Amino acid sequence: MKQLFDELSYSVSKITTQKYSTSFSLGILALKPSIRSAIYAIYGYVRLADEIVDSFHGYDKEKLLNRLKVETYDALHEGIALNPILQSFQETVNQYKIDKSLIEQFLHSMEMDLQKIDYNSELYEEYIFGSAEVVGLMCLQVFTDGNMEKYSELKPYAMKLGSAFQKVNFLRDMKDDYQILGRTYFPNIDMCIFDNYVKCQIEEEIEEEFKEALIGIKKLPHSSMFGVYLAYKYYLSLFQKIKRKSSKEILNNRIRIHNSEKAYLAFKSYVRYKAAFL
């Protein structure tokens, strides 16, 4: 029965999410059960593409990404894929009528990661839009479930949240991005003179995006509000931890929020959510 394969496919996407991101996994658990599978499917797919460009060293990354791109479009058109992660993703895209242009823009940003790019402001914004903001918009289409008026209202906030998350990732991963992958995403920055002043400028931009994103979180349907709020609180906590470190420290260490801290943060977030949001 195909139902067994569909169940397997969503399970693989769920396991992928749990393996790669404790924060997003806990956030998804806080969503209404009926929409969790769709968000696992979206995360599993973007994680798969991200792994190709970030981790598959020694392989032809361009060839692998092109293969994923072709298989993605075939799956969306045919309504079936043999790759379980791709199968759950195409099911989700077709069920929630997710805009195909968002997927195209995401894959374009993944292609950008295969190149050595000196990012200016325009390319930086283009990359963030495709790598993070469109992922937030895919999830938003699940959260709003066909209500285009609500989607349009919340779209700017979802983009701000995706952007803030990605920029925090850039700061967290700066050591590996620069030293291992040879990437520097922040525009017009000489990594040889990356100092606390430059770091503070980036942080001010992120802080503003977090503030704007929170406005939108409070307008989400209750089925998704707490889950998104919890992910927001995890990333805000990571951001605050990064802010307390010097530029030298984040260039030499990857800053983390340990699982015990996440569990405590989840409890505090739920209490605050119940008091302030409901």
C-alpha positions as CSV (number, residue, x, y, z in Angstrom):
1,M,0.0,0.0,0.0
2,K,1.3,3.4,-0.9
3,Q,0.1,4.7,2.5
4,L,2.9,2.7,4.1
5,F,5.4,4.4,1.9
6,D,3.9,7.8,2.6
7,E,4.1,7.1,6.4
8,L,7.7,6.0,6.0
9,S,8.6,9.1,4.0
10,Y,7.3,11.5,6.7
11,S,9.0,9.4,9.3
12,V,12.4,9.8,7.5
13,S,11.8,13.6,7.4
14,K,11.0,13.6,11.1
15,I,14.1,11.6,12.0
16,T,16.2,13.9,9.8
17,T,14.9,17.0,11.7
18,Q,15.5,15.3,15.0
19,K,19.0,14.3,14.0
20,Y,20.1,17.7,12.8
21,S,18.2,20.2,14.9
22,T,17.0,19.8,18.5
23,S,15.7,23.4,18.5
24,F,13.4,23.0,15.5
25,S,12.4,19.5,16.6
26,L,11.1,20.8,19.9
27,G,9.5,23.8,18.1
28,I,7.6,21.4,15.8
29,L,6.4,19.3,18.7
30,A,4.7,22.5,20.0
31,L,2.7,22.8,16.8
32,K,-0.8,21.3,16.4
33,P,-0.3,17.6,15.5
34,S,-2.1,17.9,12.2
35,I,0.5,20.2,10.7
36,R,3.7,18.7,12.2
37,S,4.3,16.3,9.4
38,A,4.3,19.0,6.8
39,I,6.9,21.1,8.7
40,Y,9.1,18.0,9.2
41,A,8.8,17.5,5.4
42,I,9.9,21.0,4.6
43,Y,12.8,20.9,7.1
44,G,13.9,17.5,5.8
45,Y,14.1,18.7,2.3
46,V,16.0,21.9,3.0
47,R,18.3,20.0,5.2
48,L,19.0,17.5,2.4
49,A,20.0,20.3,0.0
50,D,22.0,22.0,2.7
51,E,24.0,18.9,3.4
52,I,24.9,18.5,-0.2
53,V,26.6,21.9,-0.4
54,D,28.0,22.0,3.2
55,S,29.1,18.4,3.9
56,F,29.5,16.2,0.9
57,H,33.2,17.0,0.5
58,G,35.1,14.8,-2.0
59,Y,32.0,14.4,-4.1
60,D,30.7,16.4,-7.1
61,K,28.4,18.7,-5.2
62,E,27.2,20.5,-8.3
63,K,26.2,17.3,-9.9
64,L,24.4,16.1,-6.8
65,L,22.6,19.4,-6.4
66,N,21.5,19.4,-10.0
67,R,20.2,15.8,-9.6
68,L,18.2,16.9,-6.6
69,K,16.8,19.9,-8.5
70,V,15.7,17.7,-11.5
71,E,14.2,15.1,-9.1
72,T,12.4,17.8,-7.2
73,Y,10.7,19.2,-10.3
74,D,9.8,15.7,-11.5
75,A,8.4,14.8,-8.1
76,L,6.3,17.9,-8.0
77,H,4.9,17.3,-11.5
78,E,4.3,13.5,-11.1
79,G,3.2,13.5,-7.5
80,I,5.6,10.8,-6.5
81,A,9.3,10.3,-5.6
82,L,11.3,7.3,-4.6
83,N,13.4,9.4,-2.3
84,P,11.4,9.4,1.0
85,I,12.4,12.9,2.0
86,L,11.5,14.2,-1.5
87,Q,8.2,12.2,-1.4
88,S,7.1,13.8,1.9
89,F,8.1,17.2,0.5
90,Q,6.2,16.9,-2.7
91,E,3.2,15.7,-0.9
92,T,3.3,18.7,1.4
93,V,3.9,21.2,-1.5
94,N,1.0,19.8,-3.5
95,Q,-1.3,19.5,-0.5
96,Y,-0.8,23.1,0.7
97,K,-0.2,24.6,-2.7
98,I,3.1,26.0,-1.8
99,D,4.4,28.5,-4.3
100,K,6.9,26.7,-6.6
101,S,8.9,30.0,-7.0
102,L,9.9,29.7,-3.4
103,I,11.5,26.3,-4.1
104,E,13.3,27.7,-7.1
105,Q,14.7,30.6,-5.1
106,F,15.8,28.2,-2.4
107,L,17.7,26.0,-4.8
108,H,19.2,29.1,-6.4
109,S,20.7,30.0,-3.0
110,M,22.0,26.5,-2.6
111,E,23.7,26.9,-6.0
112,M,25.3,30.1,-4.7
113,D,27.0,28.1,-1.9
114,L,28.8,26.1,-4.6
115,Q,30.6,29.3,-5.7
116,K,33.2,31.5,-4.2
117,I,31.3,34.8,-3.8
118,D,32.4,38.1,-2.4
119,Y,29.1,39.2,-1.0
120,N,27.9,42.7,-1.5
121,S,24.6,44.0,0.0
122,E,22.6,42.9,-3.0
123,L,24.0,39.4,-3.2
124,Y,23.7,39.0,0.6
125,E,20.0,39.9,0.6
126,E,19.5,37.6,-2.4
127,Y,21.1,34.7,-0.6
128,I,19.2,35.2,2.7
129,F,15.9,35.5,0.8
130,G,16.5,32.1,-0.9
131,S,18.2,30.2,1.9
132,A,16.0,31.4,4.8
133,E,13.1,33.7,4.1
134,V,11.5,31.5,1.5
135,V,11.7,28.6,4.0
136,G,9.7,30.7,6.5
137,L,7.2,31.4,3.7
138,M,6.8,27.7,2.9
139,C,6.0,27.0,6.5
140,L,3.7,30.0,6.6
141,Q,1.7,28.6,3.7
142,V,1.2,25.5,5.9
143,F,0.2,27.6,8.9
144,T,-2.3,29.6,7.1
145,D,-3.7,26.6,5.1
146,G,-5.0,28.4,2.0
147,N,-6.0,31.7,3.7
148,M,-4.2,34.0,1.3
149,E,-5.3,37.2,3.2
150,K,-3.7,35.9,6.4
151,Y,-0.6,34.8,4.4
152,S,-0.2,38.2,2.8
153,E,-0.6,39.9,6.2
154,L,2.0,37.7,7.9
155,K,4.5,37.4,5.0
156,P,6.8,40.3,5.9
157,Y,7.1,39.0,9.5
158,A,7.9,35.5,8.4
159,M,10.6,36.8,6.2
160,K,12.1,38.9,9.1
161,L,12.1,35.8,11.3
162,G,13.8,33.7,8.7
163,S,16.3,36.4,8.1
164,A,17.1,36.7,11.8
165,F,17.5,33.0,12.2
166,Q,19.9,32.8,9.2
167,K,22.0,35.7,10.4
168,V,22.3,34.2,13.9
169,N,23.4,31.0,12.1
170,F,26.0,33.0,10.2
171,L,27.5,34.3,13.5
172,R,27.3,30.9,15.2
173,D,28.9,29.1,12.3
174,M,31.4,31.8,11.4
175,K,34.4,29.7,12.4
176,D,33.5,26.7,10.2
177,D,32.1,28.8,7.3
178,Y,35.3,30.8,7.1
179,Q,38.0,28.3,8.1
180,I,36.6,25.1,6.5
181,L,34.2,26.2,3.7
182,G,35.9,29.5,2.8
183,R,32.7,31.5,3.0
184,T,31.9,34.9,4.4
185,Y,28.3,36.0,4.0
186,F,28.3,39.4,5.7
187,P,28.8,42.0,3.0
188,N,31.8,44.2,2.7
189,I,33.6,42.7,5.7
190,D,37.3,41.9,5.8
191,M,37.5,38.8,8.0
192,C,41.1,39.8,8.9
193,I,39.8,42.8,10.7
194,F,36.5,41.4,12.0
195,D,36.2,43.1,15.4
196,N,33.7,43.9,18.1
197,Y,32.5,47.0,16.4
198,V,31.6,45.1,13.2
199,K,30.0,42.4,15.3
200,C,27.8,44.9,17.1
201,Q,26.6,46.4,13.8
202,I,25.5,43.0,12.6
203,E,23.8,42.3,16.0
204,E,21.8,45.6,15.9
205,E,20.4,44.6,12.5
206,I,19.4,41.1,13.9
207,E,17.9,42.6,17.0
208,E,15.6,44.8,15.0
209,E,14.5,41.8,12.9
210,F,13.7,39.8,16.0
211,K,11.5,42.6,17.3
212,E,9.6,42.9,14.1
213,A,9.2,39.1,13.8
214,L,7.6,38.9,17.2
215,I,4.7,41.1,16.0
216,G,3.9,38.6,13.4
217,I,4.2,35.6,15.7
218,K,1.4,37.0,17.9
219,K,-0.8,37.1,14.8
220,L,-0.3,33.4,13.8
221,P,-3.1,30.9,14.1
222,H,-3.1,29.2,17.5
223,S,-2.2,25.9,15.8
224,S,1.3,27.2,15.0
225,M,1.8,30.2,17.4
226,F,3.5,28.5,20.3
227,G,5.7,26.3,18.1
228,V,7.0,29.3,16.2
229,Y,7.3,31.3,19.4
230,L,9.4,28.5,20.9
231,A,11.8,28.4,17.9
232,Y,12.0,32.2,18.2
233,K,12.9,32.0,21.9
234,Y,15.6,29.3,21.2
235,Y,17.2,31.5,18.6
236,L,16.9,34.6,20.6
237,S,18.6,32.8,23.5
238,L,21.4,31.7,21.2
239,F,21.7,35.3,19.8
240,Q,22.0,36.7,23.3
241,K,24.7,34.2,24.2
242,I,26.6,35.2,21.0
243,K,26.2,38.9,22.0
244,R,28.0,38.2,25.2
245,K,31.0,36.8,23.4
246,S,33.8,38.8,21.8
247,S,34.4,38.8,18.0
248,K,37.6,36.7,18.7
249,E,35.6,34.1,20.7
250,I,33.0,33.5,17.9
251,L,35.8,33.2,15.3
252,N,37.4,30.4,17.4
253,N,34.4,28.6,18.9
254,R,30.9,27.6,17.8
255,I,28.4,28.9,20.4
256,R,25.7,26.5,21.4
257,I,22.6,26.2,23.6
258,H,22.9,22.8,25.4
259,N,19.9,20.5,25.5
260,S,19.4,21.0,29.3
261,E,19.2,24.8,28.7
262,K,16.7,24.2,25.9
263,A,14.4,22.1,28.1
264,Y,14.4,24.9,30.8
265,L,13.8,27.5,28.1
266,A,10.9,25.5,26.7
267,F,9.2,25.5,30.1
268,K,9.8,29.2,30.7
269,S,8.6,30.0,27.1
270,Y,5.3,28.1,27.7
271,V,4.6,29.9,30.9
272,R,5.2,33.3,29.2
273,Y,3.2,32.2,26.2
274,K,0.2,31.3,28.3
275,A,0.4,34.6,30.2
276,A,1.1,37.0,27.4
277,F,-0.4,35.4,24.2
278,L,-3.6,33.7,25.3
